[in-house]
Amino acid sequence: MKKEDLQDGLALLKQPVLPLVSMVQFMYQLSGPGAKVEDIIAGMTEPIETAYTVYPAPDKAIRPYLKQLQVLEKLQENELPEEVVDTAGQPVDAVTACTALINQRIMEAELETINSLLCAPCHCQLCCVGPEQDMEQAFFEIPLQAEETGLFALQARHDTPDTRCHAALNESCLLIDGHPFYQAVQQAGSPELFHWHNGWSMILPKNSSCPALEQSGRCSVYSQRPQVCRRPQIFSYILEPLEQGRRYMLRNSLLAVSDCPYVQFAKEEINAYAAACELELLVKANKG
């Protein structure tokens, strides 16, 4: 694979939408009661230049995210059901919470497209397999929404008060029969599902693969694949979910997985993307 193979995805990385989102939010706040986000976007017809790029048609770039931006109008009506807290666990103000929720959802949607364009040319199965035998990591975790667990033909589902008091990567490890949970999964030799305090995940032990991965290398549930599989390996980490979509911690970060082939190719572009969006870039290895 050559960097030229990634040009479609790299082009979108160089035109991040979040700076335009910030402009819309700022203009909305200045507009006063009764303002409509759609009207503000409709007026953004002239090219906009930032320190990082030029947007020839900003209204067209931002319009796909109208629905997410209309959350601003709910804030005006005091209809924000989600809670956002800082790293100390204290609630942030309503404007900060609303801005973070909007930015998280818009960046998730934008990165879903970007990651898909970058991932396809790699023909990589990094996200679909557990650690190899000689790796230090004991397992790989695939976070799942509750409704996504039914996509996989797995018999072992761990959902107990004990599992719901832990997370896969907690320092205080969940024990099964007195042993770390991942040792039990490793002994079983196939992936298993766990319901943690922060939601469900599938644990892939060493030398295992996702049950949806076919021998041909294709995914048998590709059209219905989980959210996390649609967003490898550059993630919006503006908010960290704490309780199934109702409570979040403010992180203001972008997460990139360092052992992903296209992340290695696109280091410069990812750094610039994070800087343009005013986010801290966090880089970590893929395996759990």
N, C-alpha and C positions, 0 to 999 in steps of 0.2 A: 504494500500500500504506500502511496505517495501523498504528500500534503495536498497536491492538486486534486486528489480524489475527494477531498473534504470541502471544496470551495463553496458549495451551496450552504452548508452549515456555518462555515467561517464567515460568510457574508452577513448572515443574520447576527452572529456574535458581535460583529462590528457596528450593528445598528440596534443597540439595546433600546427597548421601548420604555424602560423605567424613567429615564430623564424626561420623556414626554408626559408620562403619568404624573410626575411631580409638578410639572407646569400646569396641568389640568387641575390638580388638587389646589395649587396656589391660587389660580384664577377663580376657582369655585368659591374658595374662602373669601375672596374679595367681592364676589358678586352679590352677596346678601341673600335674604330670605326669598324663597321661590325660584332660585336659580336652577337651571336644568343642565346636567352634564352634557347632554347631547347638543345643546346649543353652543356650549363652549368649544366642543370638538369641531362643530361645523364651521366655527370661525377661524380655525387653525389651518388656513389654506396656503399661507406663505411659507417658503423654505425656512427652516430653523437650523442654525449652526451652533454647535457646542464645542467644547475643548477637544472632544473625541471624534466627532463625526458631523455630517450634514444630513438633515432629513428633508428631502425635496418636497414631499407631500405629507406633512405630519398628521393631517386629519385622517388620511388613509391608513397610516401606520398605527394610529391609536384606536380607530373605530372598532376593530375586532374585539376590543376589551371594554366596550361600552357597558355591558352588563355588570362586570366587576366594578367599574367606576361608579355606577349608580348606587353603590353602597353609601357613597357620600350623602345622598339624599335621605337615606335611612337614618344617618347620624343626626341630620337636622330634625328628624322626627323622633329622636330618642329611641330608635328601634335596632340597637346593636346587641344581639343576644350573646355574642362571644365575649369572653374575658381574656385580657392580655396582661401578663405580669412581667416584671423585670427579673433579673437573675437572682434577686434576693427574695422573690416570691411576692412582691408588692404590686398591686394593680397600677397600671399606667393610666394616664388621662385618656379621655374618650377620643380625642383627635389623634393622639399617637397610636392608640389601638386600631382605629379605623384605617389610618394610613398604612400600618403594618399589615393588616388583613388584606387590604386591596393589593398592596405590592406583592405579598406572598402569592396570592391567587393568580395575579397577572403573570408574574415570573414563572410560576409553575406551568401555565399554559404556553408561554413563549418558549421555555426550555424543553417542553415536550416535543415541539416541532424541531428545535435545534438539535436536540439529542438524537432524534430519529434520523435526521439527515447526516449526522456525524457517525452514527453507529452502523448504519447499513453497509457502507463500503468496507468495514473492518472484518465482517464475517466472523465475529468473536462470540464466544460462549462464556466469557468471564463471569457474567451475572448469573449464569444458570447452573453452576457447578460448585461443589464444596471444595475445601482446600485439598491440595495434593498431599500424599503421605509424608513427604519430607518437609512440609511447611510447619512452622511453629503454631499457626492458628488451629484451633480445634474444630471450628465450625464457621459457616457463613449464614447470616440471617437475612431473610427476605421479609420485610414488614408487609402486612396485608390488612386490608379493610375486612370487617367481619363477613360481608357478603362475598368476598373474593375467596374465602377458604373453601367454598364448595367447588371451585374450579379444579381442585386437585384430588386425585383418587388416593387418599391417605387414610389409613385406619386409625393411626395413633393421633388423638387429639387430647391435649392436656389443658383442662380448664377447671381449676380448683381455687379455693381461697388462697392457697399457698402460691400458685403461679401468678395470681393477680396481685400479689404483694412484691413481685420481682420484675425485673426486666432482663433481657438476654445478656446485656453487657454490664449489669450491676457488679460492683466489687463484691457485694455479698451474694454469692452464687446460689441459685435454686438447687436444692439437693433432692435427689430421687433415690430412695433406699439408702440414704447416707452418702451418696456419691454425687458429684456435679452433674447436672442434667445432661450436659453434652456428652458425658461418658456413656450414659444410658442410650442416647440416640446413636452414638458411634457403635455401641454393641449391637443395636438393632440393625444397623447397616443401611438404613434408608431414612429419608427426611421425615420429620414429625412436626405437627402443629402445636403451638403454645399460645395461650391467652395470657399475656402479661398485663401489668398495671397500665401500660401505655398502648395496649391493643394486641392484635394477633400478629404472629410471624411464623414463617416456616424455617426450621433449622435444618441446614444441610451439613451433615457430618463429613469427615474426610472421605475422599474418593466416592462421593455420591453426586447425583445430579437431580435437578428439578424433575418431578414426574411428568411434566408437560414437555420435556425436551426429547424429541424423537431421535432415532439413530441417524437420520439424515441431517441432523443439526437444526431442523426447523422446530418451531414451537406449535404444539397441537392446540393451544388456546390463544393464539396470537391476536385474533380479532377481539377477544374478550380479556386479554392479559391484564394483570393487576396494574394499578396506578404506578407503583414503584418501577415496574418493568417498562413503562412508557417514558421514564425520566432518568435513565442512566446516561452518563455518569457525572453530570453537572447538576447539582440540586440547589433549589432555592431554600435557604436556611434562615430566612428573615424571622420566621416563627418556628418554634419547636412545639408540636402537639403534646399536650400533657394529658388530656382527657377527651378522646374520641370526638374531636371537632368542636368542643365547647370552651376549652381553656388552653391557652398557649403561653409560651415563654418567649420574650423578645430576644432575638439573637443578632439580627442585622448582619447576616453573613451569607456568603456563597460557598457551597461545599463542592469540591472536585475530587474525584477518586484517582489517585496518582498512578495506579497500575493499569488503568484503562488505556488502550492504544491511542485513541483519538485525543484523550486529555494530554498525553505526552506530546503529541504532534501540535496541539493548539495552546500550549502554555502561555505564549505571548498574548494571544487573542482573549483567553479566559481572564488573564490578569487585567487587561484593558477593559473588558466587559464589567468586571467587579468594580474597578475604579470609577467607571462611568456611572454605575448604579450606586456609588458611595457605600459599598458593602465590603466588609472584611473577607478576604479570600482564605478559606480553610482547605488544606490539602491533606488527605489521609489515604492510607492503603485500603484496598477493598475488603479483604478478608476480616471476619469478626474476631 
